Amino acid sequence: MERTGPSLGELLVDVWRQAIAEGRTEFLVGSKRCTVGRTRAQGLRTVTFAHGDVVLEGIEQNPEKTSRWAQLAREGKRIMQFRCGRRYVANVCEGTLLRYPAWKGLGLPD
């Protein structure tokens, strides 16, 4: 079977690039338009999109948290966390994808 579009990993990096690095408020994921929203409390950027049957949500890293990712965000790194359902599956930090164990646990495609 031939691949007709980007892999899920490539898509996450592309979503990060457009929403965080370029600061776009709208962009296309395949043929679907995505709108970048903001959380009420901290104003963090969020986006929901699909890759095939998989629905994902991306949220900008909150620098006020205590995680190592928050520390990197405080240092100026641009990070977006991605989740599928209620599980965080990956993040993109400065254009580099890191998959979490939940990626394989959910059977997401490489």
C-alpha positions, -999 to +999 in steps of 0.1 A: +000+000+000+014+034-010+015+063+014-006+091+001+002+118+027+025+127+055+031+102+083+016+110+117+049+122+130+055+145+100+020+159+105+026+167+142+058+186+133+039+204+106+011+214+130+037+226+155+054+246+128+023+264+116+006+269+150+036+277+172+067+286+151+048+306+124+020+318+147-008+311+122-044+312+134-057+289+106-041+263+083-049+231+064-043+196+076-049+176+045-080+192+031-095+202+065-092+237+079-079+239+114-083+269+137-059+276+164-077+285+196-065+297+230-071+284+265-091+307+288-067+308+318-032+310+303-039+318+267-020+288+254-025+278+218-046+247+210-056+229+179-077+198+172-073+178+140-076+143+125-052+119+108-073+093+092-095+079+120-073+093+148-083+126+164-055+145+181-053+177+201-022+198+204-016+223+232+012+247+237+035+239+267+025+259+298+058+274+311+043+278+346+042+240+352+070+221+370+079+196+343+112+196+324+092+207+293+079+237+312+115+245+322+125+244+285+095+266+276+107+292+303+141+291+285+124+301+253+119+267+236+087+264+216+069+232+226+035+217+217+022+186+235-001+162+216-027+139+230-050+113+216-081+108+238-069+114+273-033+102+267-003+124+258+014+106+229+041+130+218+055+165+218+074+187+193+101+209+207+118+233+183+108+211+153+119+178+169+093+150+175+095+129+207+070+100+209+059+089+243+052+053+253+015+059+248+021+062+211+028+025+208+003+017+235-025+032+214-012+015+183-006+048+164+011+045+131+047+055+126 
